[in-house]
Amino acid sequence: MPAIPMARLLCAFWTEVMAAAEGGANAIRSVIAIKGRAAKLGERSLGHINPGAAPALMMIFAMSMTLATGHEGAPER
């Protein structure tokens, strides 16, 4: 396969990954915490993003941006 179509496929892949991650992080807002530290909040946890989902979303976003921009800032080999 030529490099250009593969790059388009990679870009489409990361677009889908970001959409899924954002959807998952937003979907967790409608769940009441019953385990862990947030279980103490009960109903008050409703409407808040899961503390683990926020950094996971940030890491996925950073990975997708790094790979989409061609590894800018990566150390030279």
Residue pairs with C-beta under 8 A, 6 or more apart in sequence:
10 67
10 68
11 68
14 63
14 64
14 67
14 68
15 64
17 60
17 64
18 60
18 61
18 64
21 56
21 57
21 60
21 61
22 57
24 53
25 49
25 50
25 53
25 54
25 56
25 57
26 49
28 49
28 50
28 53
29 46
29 47
29 48
29 49
30 46
30 47
31 45
31 46
31 50
32 42
32 43
32 45
32 46
33 39
33 41
33 42
33 45
33 50
38 45
38 50
38 51
39 45
66 72
66 73
66 74
